[in-house]
Amino acid sequence: MTKHNLLSMKKVSLGTVLISSLVSHASAQEVNIDNAYDSETIEHIAVAGRPMSDIDKPATAATKMDVSIKDTGRSMMQLDANDLKIRAIQDIREAFNYVAGFRANGPADRTYIARGFSTSIDNVMVDGLRSLQGGEGGTGSKLPSTFNAENTTFLRGPEAILYGAGVAGGLINITSKKPQATARTTIGLNNRSYVSSDTGNFKRNNTSFNLDSTGPITDESVLYRVLAQYTPSGDHFQDGREIEELLLDAALSLDIGENTTILPRFERTDRKRTGGSGYADGVFESNFATGEITTYGKPINRGKYYGSPIDLGENKSTSTSLLIKHQLTDDWKLAANLRHNETTSNALDLYISDSSALENEVGKDEVNRKWVYSAGDDSYNLFDITVEGKVETGSIKHHLLAGYNYRDMDINFARAFQSSEDAVGKNPISASNPDKQMTGPVPDGLVDQPYKARTQTDTNIYLKDRISLGNTTVAVGLAYVKQDQEELSKGETIATSFDETLWDLGLVQKINDDINVFATYSRAYEPIKGRYIVEYGQGKTDYKPIEGNNYELGIKGDFFNNNLTAALTLFALDRTNSTKWERGEDGWILTQLSGKSFESKGVEVDAAMYFTPKFNSSVSYAFTEAHDTIGDDKGVQANNTPKHALSLWNNYLLDENISFSLGLRYESERSDNDYKMEAYLEADIGAYYKTDDWDVGLVINNVFDKNRVEAGANWVTVQPNTPRTVNVSLNYHF
């Protein structure tokens, strides 16, 4: 096993809130769905409009305060529901294609990359609260679906002051759609078909049925919203893989008097997958077949699954939450958010390991596989309460936030592997012809492994003050962060406790009504998981928390009569005590570099340009240099981190009913340990038609069917990119 095992409005407004701390709207469609309903208007797919001061809208993910994007001194990007829709984005992993500086890791990896840092997927938040969405032994999307997303915000850089320990390179927040006062129901159908020579044209199809209904139950004091998506039998692009999925989100909004609103919510995910949970997503690459492994080659047999016919996985997740908002006075308000999440999951895979004990060799057509089973039973209790208000002392204005954040994790996880010695010769598969394979029996007791218990509590008490004098605002923050862990592994219980006092500092200088410059310092704090210490520490127990600094300097604003909304951010991050995974004779070893050991620096640019009332473009670009500063890999670019990442999205409105889009995505060469992944350029196109009652979309991703390596798995297999994909959406509103 490798280290990776882990959206008509009365007036159409913008569509993307593209920012790098700011931003605008790239696709120039509806920006705020809530406002669309409140205005008694109908939602459409549309690609036209002029900026409506998107950067003056609040962006609470970065500050937890009622502060506009322009006044937030952080690099960030936001995609609203319509942006996700016109790009045919189904989950957070697919959204990474359009957010420079973020990218997904391998299929079984429980991390993503942000500014060059490997970051736990529990930093993908829902409504500001962190939990592991796919479950520890999960199947399906370990990065959650966006079917109910009002918007998704990508915050670059750590924010330990507000969110506690563990936020490494950046975080992602999904804001769920809320009940609206105007009654409206949408029923729809989405179909995704793979059109490629190696998948069979239109032979692999994924069809989902959708419902979105909202409005008042009695009067406007009680509102509801129900969203559902059902995929009865959805094909993956690899033959042999299918998914059955039900997603449900039901919410109420109840006004209790004039000053208090409560929003209870129930969410349910029920997912069954045949053909692997993640361990066996890889296919072979051409360099393996030719006997060379220096640069990952073109994936071969991309449309074939290299696991067994009986591989399967299940994931059932239930969340109940309650958001309470109370206006204390004209200047002070309170918000409390509670969530309880339970997830059960299991997965059985026959997967290909690069273990030498399996007797696999570069260039050898017959490849051995072994069985792996995982299961999880996870429970999260999450709570966040804030008090926000404003005070003036003479000419000085204070915008204050005090909060308490708590996360209680109770994780039960089981995982077992067939021994390599027992697997040799029992489960072989042909690298050149995956239909030629033999599936041996699942070893006795493999699926009956006892759970290993892990508990963790995270406590975060924080205070922030934005002090304004004239056109200058200084933001200061202070937090006490505490994490307690207890873990059972290999018969040994390890209990650890970490705590730290952290601070941050920011400056926002208003140049004029349209432009701000900013400078920010923030902190990262990340204790090591006890399980890693026990299982991979090789006897070492004195691991220190990973700590670091984040510096940002930038400018954001509207230019040229609001025809250009842009943000430029320069950043530099460093880490002390960073960890590395190294392969030893007995498996993987977790090592730690002492002192300052890792740094990342670069430039991020996000902009929306409005050339004519009918034509606009958005761009997101990141230049990142990230590497160790000591040790054997000193100066070597961090894994899965391209130095250059660029996405461009162009929108053209032909008339009030018909519009078109063209997207381009580029990344420079990346590496995965000792192997390179070549640079790539891919294109997406979209065509949209809408009336007052209907909207229809046609989006083709990877138009030229580029066949490339998305991520490395090991020297035997790779994760391929998604082939050319035709996405059709049809929605009826009433």
Summary of the structure (lengths in Angstrom):
residues: 734
radius of gyration: 24.9
end to end distance: 51.3
largest distance: 80.8
contacts: 2811
relative contact order: 0.15
helix: 7%
strand: 55%
